[in-house]
């Protein structure tokens, strides 16, 4: 299992898609943080969320994970991958851990970058900074969310092996279906994995993120519910992967 995980991590580090998507995640997070720090005047109560919660890693790692595993089918590398690792459960587990690790590391790199740049700009402008414990808590929540959504992306990509369909399905689920369910049935929509639960896991408020007065669970509960989503979807993906023909 360790050798298989090392192979997946190596595959991630050496692909241009990985470098491009992670680069975009870092650039967009920094851009948001810089624009907010330069163009607005956050208060002591809002500076943590306004500037230092600017982390887009969870979205981009989610997309990367979907592309990564569905790409095994598109480029027909799934056969050689499973010849090297005949146990399909181990193969899927290694993919899951690899992309979860990618999400965690990417989020921490973004957090470091945003902290350095944001602190420099706000200090130069004489604006307040968040407390150390508050900042550490936000960084931790963002990192955990990125890791969980990396695993979630693997599940989606394994369930929908056509790469284009998988990515489009992800975007439709995130930007159409979940917001619609939340608008029509808030008591159900508040448990959507890519909308309400992700916002709650990051410790952000529903109102500030356009969800109105929806009651969100606490961050630990939200993470636990997200892990249930991941577990169920990975279970279904494992069953399908074991039954699918490689051709």
C-alpha positions, 0 to 999 in steps of 0.5 A: 500500500505504501509503494502504491501511495508513493507511486500515486504521489509521484504521478501527481507531482510530475503531471502538468495538469497538477502543476497548472491547477495548483498554480491557479489555486495559489494565484487566485487565493493570493489575488483575492487576499491582496485585493481585499487587503488593499481595497477595503478596510477590514475590522478586527471582527472581519479581517480573519474571514475577509483576508485570511480565509481566502483559500481556493484550494478546496475547489481546485483540488476537487476538480483536480481529483475528478480529472485525475482519476477519470483521466485514467480511463480517458488516457487508457492508463487504468489497465497498466495501473491495475496490472501494477495494483490488481487489488482495486480497493487498494488502487482506489484507496491510494488515489484517495489518500494521494489527492487528500494529501495534495489538498492538505499540502496545497491549502497549507502552502496557500495559507502561508502565502496569504498570511505573509502577504496579508500581514505585510499589507495590513501592517503597512496600512495600519489595519488590524490583524487576527489573533494567532489562535484564530488564524491557526484555527482558520488555516486548520479548517481550510486544510481539512476541507481541502483534504476531504474534498480531494477525497470526494473528487476521487469518488466522483471521478471513479463513479463517472469515468468519462472525464468530461461528463465527470467534470460537468456533473461536478460543476452542475452539482455545485452551481445548479443542483445544490443551490436549487435544493437549498432554495427549495428545501433548506432543511435538506440543502443544508446537508449538501456536500459542495455547498452548505457543508463545505462552508460550515466546515470552513467555519464561515457564515451562511449569510456571508456566503449567500445562503441567507439565514440557513442554519449550518452545523458546527465545523466538526459536525460538518466535517463528520458529515462530509466524511460520511458523504465521502465514505458512501460515495467511495463505497459505491465507487469501489463496487463499480470499479470491481465490476467494470471491464477495463476495456 
